[in-house]
Each structure stands twice: as C-alpha cells, then as structure tokens.
C-alpha cells in the first residue's frame, strides 16, 4: 500500500510540474518543463547521494577508525539481507542520521557524532536499522526524485515572476502566472511532505523488525527529538531541502503531524512503536503457551536481533528497553577517530 501511495504521489508531482509549465508558456512551456524534469532527475539519480553527503561534510569510516559503529551497521545489514552500505559520520553535535543512495547496492548511511555520543549502543543500533529500512524500501531514491520535482516547480514559479509568461502561448494570462508563482510551489511542498511522512512510519516498523526491539527505536526517537530542539544544525539550516532525509527533522518549528511537516509527530511514532512492542510480547506469550517445555526453552535461547534476547515469555508486559550504559567506548578494541 505504501508503494502504491508513493507511486500516486510521484505521478501527481509529474502532472503538477507539467501543469505549471503549461500555465507559464502553454503547450511549449509544458514540454520544456517535462524536458527539464527529465534532465534534472537523470542527474540526481546518479549524483544526489554524493551531493547530500558533501553538503553535510560526511566522512567515510570503516572497521579501523570506527570499529563499534561500523560493526553495528555491518551486523544490521546482514540481519536485513542487504549489501553492506558505505558508512559515514558527520561531525555535528546534533543527534541525527540519514540514508541515501539510488538502490541497496549503492547505498550509504550516515550518523552524526552527536548521535553516537548521546545514545546507547542499543539505541544507535535501532536508528541505523531504521535507516537500513529506508534503503530496503528504496525510499532514498523516491525522496530524491520528489525533492527534485518540488525544487524544479519552485524554480518555474520564479521564472514566471521574472518573465511574466508568454502572452501568445499562455492561455490564462496573469492568472496563470500567479498560479505558477504561488499555488504550484505550495502544492509541490505538500506532496513532498506527504511522501516524507508516509515513509517514516513504515521505516520505523521495519527498522524495529530488523533490530528486534521496537522500544530501542522509541527511546532513540525521544532522545533525538529533544536533542534536535536544543542543538542547531547549521548545515541543514542552510539546505532545508535535505530535512526530509533525516530520521528526525533537523530544523526548528516542525513538530505538527500534518501536511506542513516533513516528519510525523515524534509522539505518534513512539506510540506506534510501543504498540508494536506490546503486540510482539503478547504474540510470544500465546505461542509459548502452545509449546512443550523443551521447545519453549529452545525458543528463549534464540535472539530476535543482533543485540539481545527476545523478551521472555514469562514477562510479556516488559519488553527489553535500552541499557543505560554509555555508548561510544571500546576499551579492548582498536582505537579510532570516532571511538
């Protein structure tokens, strides 16, 4: 269903883009708009990930200079059945993370130093599982295309303002130019934000499945949201079109769960994850009641994710929560720039 909704929204963006071109320059303007969109999307398909990483000054890391962080991504990628993505770190005190890339074979995940410093090992794992869910669902490509369309429509609106439309080809005159200047960019923004919001709920669900513990992600979202409110992200503020890529909106003033927010309400996301944790625990209880004691013991020994045992059947009401130990130290392993 999420794929169908996204496809419909992308189709709407294409129609909207061509419509703006028609309002500005008639049939000729519509065809020019289509060609511009095709060229822009072709460029963004191959280079958008590099542009996003560069704008955030991300640095690629490996098992030598970031052993713990790299190991987390590596284990989660294996758990999800994905190729190992390129792994980046952003020297930024705001806790946040994002994924980019045109497909799972050319994907990259990035986390900020603030994320590694302020979250526990389990919470970091849940965040990176969320980002890998975006890679698995190919959300990164979808959002790049949508953002490109939205930016191109806004660009056409600016052209309409400076050029005033072609009086010979524009069938709507000043009204058409006014619509291109105001209404169309506004509609493009709404469509872009709608795609962002629908994908976040699905990535939360799949990310919780990958790491095995919905409450790890719920706790991480709460910490990241509170950190984003207090700690500015200058790179994101300079490039607000990137905001929808992050797990939590890095900009200020975007907290409402409506079409004018690039992300759903954090409280709503946490509530959905808490409900999911309860369902997982309750399902485990029902399954255990129908099994022999030996089968129950074998099941309890199986891990539901790379970082811990599944909640025990005897205590379904208390799913495992993130540990309080500090993250970011590896006293016995190799040291690196980010360890």
C-alpha positions in Angstrom: 0.0 0.0 0.0 2.8 2.4 0.8 4.4 1.7 -2.6 1.1 2.5 -4.3 0.6 5.7 -2.4 4.1 6.8 -3.3 3.7 6.0 -7.0 0.5 8.0 -7.0 2.2 11.0 -5.4 5.0 10.8 -7.9 2.5 10.8 -10.7 0.8 13.8 -9.2 4.2 15.6 -9.0 4.8 14.9 -12.7 1.4 16.2 -13.7 1.8 19.2 -11.4 5.2 20.1 -13.0 3.8 19.9 -16.5 0.8 21.9 -15.4 3.0 24.7 -14.2 4.8 24.7 -17.5 1.5 24.9 -19.3 0.3 27.8 -17.1 3.5 29.8 -17.9 4.0 29.0 -21.6 1.2 26.9 -22.9 2.0 23.6 -24.7 5.5 24.7 -25.4 6.1 25.5 -21.8 4.7 22.2 -20.7 7.1 20.3 -23.0 10.1 22.4 -21.8 9.1 21.6 -18.2 9.0 17.9 -18.9 12.5 18.0 -20.5 13.9 20.0 -17.6 12.4 17.5 -15.2 13.8 14.5 -17.1 17.3 16.1 -17.2 17.3 17.0 -13.5 16.1 13.6 -12.5 18.7 11.9 -14.6 21.5 13.9 -12.9 20.0 13.4 -9.4 19.7 9.6 -9.9 23.5 9.3 -10.3 24.8 12.1 -8.1 22.2 13.0 -5.4 23.9 10.8 -2.8 27.3 12.4 -3.3 25.7 15.9 -3.1 23.9 15.2 0.1 26.9 13.7 1.8 29.1 16.6 0.7 26.6 19.2 1.9 26.7 17.5 5.3 30.5 17.2 5.3 30.2 13.5 5.9 33.4 11.4 6.3 33.5 7.7 5.3 34.6 5.4 8.1 35.5 1.7 8.3 36.3 -1.0 10.9 39.7 0.6 11.6 38.7 4.1 12.6 35.1 3.5 13.9 35.0 -0.2 14.9 31.9 -0.2 17.0 29.8 2.0 14.7 30.9 0.1 11.6 30.2 -3.3 13.3 26.6 -2.2 14.2 25.9 -1.3 10.6 27.5 -4.5 9.3 25.5 -6.7 11.6 22.3 -5.0 10.9 22.8 -5.2 7.1 23.4 -8.9 7.4 20.3 -9.2 9.6 18.2 -7.4 6.9 19.7 -9.3 4.0 21.2 -6.1 2.5 24.7 -5.4 1.0 27.0 -3.6 3.4 26.4 0.1 2.7 29.1 2.8 2.8 29.2 4.1 6.3 29.7 7.8 7.1 30.0 10.0 10.1 29.1 13.7 10.3 31.0 15.9 12.8 27.9 17.6 14.2 26.7 17.7 17.9 23.0 17.3 17.0 22.0 13.7 17.2 20.6 12.6 13.9 21.1 10.2 11.0 20.0 9.6 7.4 20.4 7.2 4.4 20.9 8.0 0.8 21.7 6.2 -2.5 19.8 5.1 -5.6 19.5 1.4 -4.6 20.7 -1.1 -2.0 23.8 -1.8 -4.0 24.8 1.9 -4.0 23.5 3.0 -0.6 25.1 5.0 2.2 24.2 5.6 5.8 25.4 8.5 7.9 25.2 9.3 11.6 26.3 12.3 13.5 28.9 12.3 16.2 26.1 13.7 18.5 24.1 10.5 17.9 27.0 8.2 18.9 27.8 10.3 22.0 24.2 10.8 23.3 22.6 7.4 22.6 23.2 3.9 24.0 24.6 1.1 21.9 21.1 -0.4 21.5 19.5 2.9 20.5 22.2 3.6 17.9 21.5 0.1 16.5 17.8 0.9 16.3 18.5 4.2 14.5 20.7 2.5 11.9 18.1 -0.3 11.4 15.6 2.5 10.6 18.0 3.9 8.0 18.6 0.5 6.5 14.8 0.1 6.3 14.7 3.2 4.1 17.4 1.6 1.9 15.5 -1.7 1.7 12.3 0.1 0.7 14.2 2.3 -1.8 12.8 5.4 -0.1 16.0 7.3 -0.7 15.6 7.2 -4.5 11.9 8.2 -4.2 12.5 11.1 -1.9 15.3 12.4 -4.1 13.0 12.4 -7.1 10.2 14.1 -5.2 12.5 16.7 -3.8 13.9 17.4 -7.3 10.4 17.9 -8.7 9.4 20.2 -5.9 12.5 22.3 -6.4 12.0 22.4 -10.1 8.4 23.6 -9.7 9.6 26.3 -7.4 12.2 27.3 -10.0 9.4 27.6 -12.6 7.5 29.8 -10.3 10.5 32.1 -10.1 10.7 32.1 -13.9 7.0 33.1 -14.0 7.7 36.0 -11.7 10.6 37.4 -13.8 9.3 36.6 -17.3 5.6 37.2 -16.7 4.6 34.4 -19.0 4.3 34.3 -22.8 1.2 36.3 -23.8 0.9 34.5 -27.1 1.1 31.0 -25.7 -0.2 31.4 -22.1 -4.0 30.8 -22.2 -4.6 32.1 -18.7 -2.6 35.3 -18.8 -1.8 36.9 -15.4 -3.9 34.4 -13.5 -1.8 31.5 -14.9 1.4 33.3 -13.9 0.1 34.0 -10.4 -0.9 30.3 -10.0 2.6 29.2 -11.1 4.2 31.7 -8.7 2.2 30.8 -5.6 -0.2 27.8 -5.8 2.0 25.3 -7.7 5.1 25.6 -5.5 2.9 25.3 -2.4 1.2 22.2 -3.8 4.6 20.7 -4.6 5.7 21.3 -1.0 2.6 19.5 0.3 3.2 16.5 -1.9 6.8 16.3 -0.9 6.0 16.4 2.8 3.2 13.8 2.4 5.7 11.3 0.9 8.2 12.0 3.7 5.6 11.3 6.4 4.2 8.1 5.0 7.6 6.6 4.6 8.7 7.3 8.2 6.0 5.1 9.8 6.9 2.2 7.5 10.7 2.6 8.2 10.0 2.7 11.9 8.1 -0.6 11.7 10.7 -2.4 9.5 13.6 -0.9 11.5 12.1 -2.3 14.7 11.8 -5.7 13.0 15.5 -5.6 11.9 16.9 -4.8 15.3 14.3 -6.9 17.1 13.3 -4.4 19.7 10.7 -1.6 19.0 11.4 0.1 22.3 15.0 0.7 21.4 13.9 2.8 18.5 11.2 4.5 20.6 13.8 5.6 23.1 16.1 6.8 20.4 13.5 8.9 18.7 12.7 10.6 22.0 16.3 11.4 22.7 17.0 12.6 19.1 13.9 14.8 19.0 14.8 16.5 22.3 18.4 17.0 21.1 17.3 18.5 17.8 15.2 21.0 19.7 18.1 22.2 21.7 21.1 21.8 19.3 21.1 23.6 16.0 22.3 22.0 12.7 23.8 24.8 10.6 24.3 22.6 7.5 20.7 21.5 7.5 19.5 25.1 8.1 21.5 26.2 5.0 20.0 23.4 2.9 16.4 22.9 4.3 15.6 20.7 1.3 17.6 17.9 3.0 15.4 17.9 6.1 13.2 15.1 5.0 16.2 12.7 4.7 16.9 12.7 8.5 15.3 10.4 11.0 14.1 13.4 12.9 13.6 16.9 11.4 16.9 18.8 12.0 15.2 22.1 11.6 13.2 24.1 14.2 9.5 24.6 14.2 8.4 21.4 12.5 6.5 19.5 15.2 2.9 19.1 14.0 1.7 15.8 12.5 0.1 17.4 9.4 0.9 18.1 5.7 3.1 21.0 6.7 5.6 18.8 8.5 8.3 16.8 6.8 8.1 14.2 9.6 5.2 12.7 11.6 4.8 13.7 15.2 7.5 12.0 17.3 4.9 11.2 20.0 2.8 9.4 17.4 5.8 7.4 16.1 6.8 6.4 19.7 3.2 5.4 20.4 3.1 3.2 17.3 6.4 1.5 18.3 5.2 0.9 21.9 2.0 -0.7 20.5 4.2 -2.9 18.2 6.3 -3.9 21.2 3.2 -4.9 23.1 2.0 -7.0 20.2 5.3 -8.8 19.8 5.4 -9.6 23.5 1.7 -10.7 23.5 2.3 -12.9 20.5 5.2 -14.5 22.2 3.1 -15.4 25.1 0.4 -17.1 23.0 2.9 -19.1 21.0 4.7 -20.2 24.2 1.5 -21.5 25.8 1.1 -24.0 23.0 4.6 -25.4 23.1 6.3 -28.1 25.1 8.7 -27.0 27.8 11.7 -28.2 25.8 10.5 -26.1 22.7 9.9 -23.1 24.9 13.4 -23.3 26.3 14.9 -23.5 22.8 12.9 -20.6 21.6 14.0 -18.4 24.6 17.6 -19.0 23.7 17.2 -17.6 20.2 18.0 -13.9 19.7 15.4 -11.7 17.9 18.2 -9.3 16.8 21.9 -8.8 16.8 21.9 -7.2 20.3 20.0 -9.3 22.7 17.5 -11.9 23.5 13.8 -11.6 22.7 11.5 -10.7 25.6 10.9 -13.8 27.8 7.5 -15.4 27.6 7.0 -15.1 31.4 7.3 -11.3 31.3 5.4 -10.1 28.1 4.4 -6.8 29.6 8.0 -5.6 29.9 9.8 -5.7 26.6 13.5 -5.1 26.8 14.5 -1.5 27.0 17.8 0.1 26.0 20.6 -0.2 28.6 21.8 2.8 30.4 25.5 2.2 29.8 27.3 5.0 27.9 27.9 4.5 24.1 31.0 5.2 22.1 33.8 3.5 24.0 35.7 0.4 23.1 38.2 -0.2 25.9 39.6 -3.5 24.5 39.4 -3.0 20.7 41.3 -0.7 18.3 41.0 3.0 18.8 39.9 5.3 16.0 39.0 8.9 15.3 35.3 8.3 16.3 35.8 5.7 19.1 
